[in-house]
Amino acid sequence: MMYIRLIRGKYLLAVQKNKFRNFLPLDGIWDFLPDFDNVGIDQEWFLGIPSPRPIPVPSSWNELFIDTTDYIGVGWYQTTFSVPDSWPEGNIRLRFESVTYKATVWINGVSVCSHEGGHLPFEISLDQRVDLYPNQKHINTLVVRVENELNPTRVPPGNVTSGGFRLFMANNPSTNYDFFPYAGIDRSVSLYQVPDVHINDITVKTDLIDGNAVIEVVVDVSDDEVDYSVELESGSTLIKESLHNRSNHIEIHLKDPNLWEPINPFLYKLTTFIMRDSKILDSYTLNVGIRTIKVINNQILLNDNPIELKGFGRHEDSSVTGRGQNLPQSIKDQNLMKWTGANSYRTSHYPYSQEDLELADKNGFLVIGEIPAVGLFFDDDSDEIHVRLEKCRQQIDELIDRDKNHPSVIMWSVANEPFPPDLMNRMQSSSEEPVNPVSTQFLNTLIADVRDLDDSRLVTFAAIHGTPMEWLENVDVVMVNRYYGWYFDSMNLDTAIEKLSSELEKIHTITRKPIMVSEFGADTVEGMHAFSDELYTEEYQVELLKKYLDFAQSKDFMVGMHVWVFADFRTTHSTMRIGGLNRKGVFTRDRKPKMAAHFLRSRWK
């Protein structure tokens, strides 16, 4: 018999193999079958998929088969695995780093869990050895039903009939956001094992006091009757050790520390041990960057020094793997961002892979981590709004639990472009009338959740044109997405900048908070040129970016500029998206530089 427990939004340390922990990756070629007629459950495909086709895991199915290019319904995955004989019995966990959007999992025909929401991990705890079938080979069959249908109560929402994205463009599939809703098992799958008494979770916070560092380590274990020990290493040199501490709350004090910052992203190695009777039972190692982040007056201070955020919004997007984990592309993208002189990016509009953040830690990027709350709207009934709220709260819990120890993450974003009620009227009339308090309370709840879970970072969201001022009251930094010069006042950049300046001056006067423009840009067709101003040309994109950056330099309350977007990416079909692409990238989808990439390098380097 096997006891199964789904671990939701808690204890999501990255999987690690060491002397005490075992690890078996399940990535590779799986069996796959699209369920176009949604008959798989009735026909019991969880016992075995009929006539499957091969598929790589991780990947999105939309870029791999002709008949699934725009398909976002149900697909079934299947593979087999065996628990190695060298593993002791018990404490085995099956982990999915991301399945978009809803996953239902069977092992040997037995339903073991269901999880809703992509881009974040979930685990299944198998509290006895996986050996349900009485065969000699102990081969287990793993089947996953993936469902990605668009629904207005999901986060992000789709098939919204009133308000929101449909006010700007009709699109197919009918998302409430401007990128393609890729489907599939899009990040790694693994089996791993922890010892009987093990570390569940570690939270690391750092502070600076009179130039010296304080590293606070809080450990959660499966059994409180243990001793705790930590080691801090710089390279291969042990520089600090705390032995046999009965408390799970340990402080390390370090004189003259190497600080983590973009120009020198120094990482220490912190290893935590738990022991009983001087015997080590489990250990876990983290890379730790010593840094502080705060807002004072009009500035963001990194290690008590003002920092300007220069960078991009991005997407995990590939013409081969879709939104599937793509480590070579992650490395290339970060290298290209460094080439431009960028020091920051936002994980628009969902959490990126764990590996992407590990790279950011090493490369010194300042990251704004964002939950998948893009396209939120408040025009339906209160019950549906509450459903979305609870899903956002779960996503915040899971995101912070996963990413709280990354020094690169300096700010949490609880939403991108939530649509206020009566949006078009607010945009056209510049209305300042308060909106339905339900929407304000929605965002305030998410902001409060972030602060309860992590008081060591900043909190924000990306605001659209027409955002009510009361929505901005509780953020640390005001982030705005603005498209003056493109969607508004196109071909009239001087007027566009005047309107941008007037609006942001007004926002700052009301909020007295630092402001960053988290999106600005212009669609640009690679190789299209003109002598005079002309939309979609590379020259127009460069001129728009230049005027925005010049504006930001003239305002002391501006703390950052993120170009939209790093690279062209796939969208839904629309008359506004030629070829199904958003072309605002300074790089093409296959990472060739446009003129704008060279311009930013000359500006930022």
C-alpha positions, -999 to +999 in steps of 0.1 A: +000+000+000+012+035-007+001+066+013+001+098-008+001+134+002+002+165-020+025+192-007+010+226-016+030+258-014+052+247+015+086+231+017+096+238-019+134+238-015+150+229-048+157+192-052+193+184-042+214+152-042+240+147-015+251+120+009+217+119+026+194+127-003+187+106-034+176+120-067+163+104-100+154+127-129+124+116-150+130+140-179+133+125-214+111+111-241+076+103-227+045+090-245+019+116-254-016+118-269-038+148-273-074+142-261-092+163-286-126+149-277-119+147-239-126+110-237-095+099-219-111+095-184-141+076-197-119+053-217-095+049-187-064+062-204-049+065-169-044+027-172-024+032-204-025+056-233-036+041-266-014+047-297+008+074-282+033+096-299+067+105-284+072+139-267+101+155-248+096+164-212+100+192-205+084+211-234+052+227-246+032+205-269+021+235-291+054+238-310+060+201-316+031+188-337+011+202-366-022+193-350-015+209-316-001+243-327-031+262-313-046+234-292-050+242-255-073+215-243-064+181-228-032+161-234-021+128-217+015+119-208+030+086-198+063+072-187+077+044-165+101+045-136+117+022-110+129+032-075+166+022-074+174-007-052+200+013-034+174+037-019+161+028+015+123+026+019+102+056+027+102+094+023+100+093-015+086+123-033+075+129-069+081+165-080+068+185-109+085+218-114+057+231-136+026+217-154+004+242-173-023+245-164-040+217-144-023+183-137-040+151-126-015+123-118-019+085-116+007+059-106-001+024-117-037+034-124-042+049-089-051+086-088-026+103-065-031+141-069-044+170-088-028+205-089-040+237-106-017+265-117+014+265-139+050+279-135+054+267-099+063+233-084+042+208-066+052+175-049+035+143-041+048+126-009+049+088-012+053+076+023+060+040+015+082+025-013+065+028-047+058-009-055+021-012-062+023-039-089+033-074-078+059-078-105+096-087-102+109-056-120+091-031-098+083-010-128+058+018-121+037+036-147+032+073-143+004+090-162-004+127-162-035+144-176-027+180-185-056+204-191-051+240-202-086+252-211-092+290-208-115+300-180-124+334-165-120+321-129-084+309-135-052+328-130-044+339-156-080+342-170-093+335-204-126+335-223-136+367-205-168+381-220-167+416-205-140+441-197-103+435-198-081+426-228-110+422-253-114+460-251-081+463-269-082+434-294-101+404-304-078+374-302-078+336-307-074+317-284-093+341-263-068+349-235-071+380-213-034+387-219-010+392-248+010+361-250+004+325-261-011+301-235+014+273-240+004+239-225+022+208-212+047+195-187+070+225-192+096+219-166+115+190-151+100+160-133+119+141-107+118+115-080+138+122-049+142+109-014+150+125+020+161+107+052+137+098+080+146+129+099+151+156+074+153+193+066+119+205+053+128+242+047+154+268+052+149+306+052+179+329+049+178+366+055+208+390+055+213+424+070+241+450+073+249+466+106+278+491+107+293+475+077+292+440+092+268+412+080+242+393+100+230+361+083+198+348+098+190+311+092+157+295+102+154+258+097+122+237+096+127+200+102+105+169+103+115+162+140+123+190+165+145+168+186+177+176+168+208+198+170+216+223+143+249+234+127+258+257+098+289+263+078+297+293+057+323+290+030+339+314+006+351+293-023+367+263-006+376+282+026+355+277+057+351+311+072+324+307+098+309+277+117+282+273+143+281+239+160+255+220+179+229+247+183+196+235+199+177+263+183+165+262+147+171+300+145+208+306+140+226+339+134+260+342+118+279+375+122+306+383+096+330+412+096+340+429+063+317+407+041+318+405+004+285+420-007+262+407-035+256+434-061+254+436-099+291+445-105+302+418-080+276+391-073+296+374-046+280+342-034+289+323-002+281+286+003+259+280+033+255+244+044+230+235+071+232+202+091+209+185+115+222+161+140+213+138+169+239+125+193+266+141+171+255+120+141+246+140+110+211+131+098+206+155+068+222+185+052+213+211+026+235+236+008+224+271-005+242+299-023+238+330-002+243+366-013+247+392+014+227+422+005+199+445+017+172+462-003+150+491+008+132+522-003+140+556+012+123+587-002+127+586-040+154+559-041+158+521-041+189+514-020+209+482-026+233+478+003+225+513+013+235+527-021+211+541-047+205+517-076+189+523-110+171+494-126+180+491-163+167+461-182+138+443-197+105+425-194+110+390-208+092+358-218+102+322-216+094+316-253+110+294-280+098+283-315+109+248-306+102+243-269+075+269-264+075+278-227+093+246-219+124+248-198+153+257-222+186+260-203+208+270-233+183+298-242+183+310-205+221+312-206+221+330-239+194+354-229+212+364-197+245+368-217+228+390-242+213+411-214+247+416-199+260+425-234+234+454-235+245+466-201+212+457-184+213+449-147+176+439-141+146+421-154+111+412-144+098+376-147+069+388-168+042+375-164+048+344-143+076+328-123+105+317-144+124+284-138+145+279-107+176+276-130+169+311-144+171+326-110+202+306-101+218+322-132+206+356-121+222+351-087+255+343-104+253+370-130+242+398-107+208+406-121+182+424-100+149+404-105+113+414-099+095+381-093+059+380-106+030+357-100+009+346-131-018+372-122-019+389-156-052+400-170-071+402-137-105+419-140-133+428-116-164+431-138-180+398-129-197+387-096-180+386-062-178+348-060-157+346-092-135+375-080-130+356-047-120+324-066-093+343-085-082+360-052-076+326-035-057+313-065-035+344-065-028+340-028-018+304-034+006+315-061+022+341-038+027+315-011+043+290-036+064+317-053+079+331-021+084+296-007+104+286-038+124+318-044+128+335-010+165+326-007+177+341-041+197+373-036+188+383-071+151+387-062+146+422-048+109+428-053+077+408-056+050+418-082+015+407-073+000+414-107+005+427-142-020+452-156-051+444-135-080+460-153-101+483-132-138+484-138-149+509-165-114+508-178-120+525-212-138+554-196-110+559-170-083+558-198-101+582-221-113+607-194-083+604-170-109+597-143-097+598-107-130+585-092-125+556-067-135+522-080-154+494-065-136+488-031-137+450-038-109+455-064-088+476-041-092+451-012-082+423-037-048+440-044-043+451-008-048+415+003-021+403-020+003+430-009-004+422+028+002+385+021+036+393+006+046+414+036+035+387+060+056+360+042+087+381+034+095+414+051+129+416+035+119+426+000+098+452-017+064+447-032+047+462-062+025+455-093+026+467-129-002+493-134-020+499-167-032+533-180-063+543-159-052+525-127-069+541-097-046+560-073-060+541-043-045+509-058-010+524-054-012+534-018+004+503-003+031+494-028+068+502-021+076+512-057+050+524-083+055+504-115+036+516-146+034+501-181+031+530-205+028+531-243+027+568-252+042+570-286+028+536-297-008+528-287-013+565-278+001+595-298+020+573-322+043+592-346+042+622-322+069+614-297+073+649-283+036+650-273+039+614-260+067+623-236+049+654-224+019+633-215+041+607-198+059+634-178+027+651-168+011+618-157+041+605-137+046+639-120+010+637-109+013+601-096+044+610-077+028+641-062-001+619-049+019+588-038+053+603-029+068+570-040+096+561-064+084+552-099+097+529-126+084+523-160+081+486-162+070+485-199+076+508-228+083+501-264+072+499-301+066+469-324+094+467-348+099+446-379+134+434-383+151+450-413+124+476-419+140+510-423+129+546-433+145+581-435+116+598-418+095+586-388+076+555-397+059+530-375+074+495-373+108+507-384+140+500-364+147+538-364+113+546-348+119+520-320+153+535-313+140+571-311+111+561-288+134+542-264+158+572-264+132+597-256+118+576-227+153+571-213+161+608-216+129+616-198+137+592-169+171+608-164+154+642-159+133+630-130+147+623-095+118+600-086+125+576-115+143+545-102+141+522-132+132+516-169+124+482-183+121+480-220+093+459-234+105+435-245+138+417-246+129+395-276+100+390-299+076+363-287+046+343-298+011+357-291-025+346-299-039+354-334-050+390-339-051+416-366-028+436-342-002+408-340+011+401-375+024+366-378+012+358-343+041+377-327+046+407-304+075+424-322+085+449-295+117+429-288+151+446-292+161+411-303+142+389-327+127+357-316+158+338-326+180+364-308+193+385-336+199+421-325+178+450-339+192+485-340+176+491-306+198+464-290+230+482-302+215+515-290+208+502-255+244+488-253+258+522-262+235+538-236+238+514-207+274+501-211 
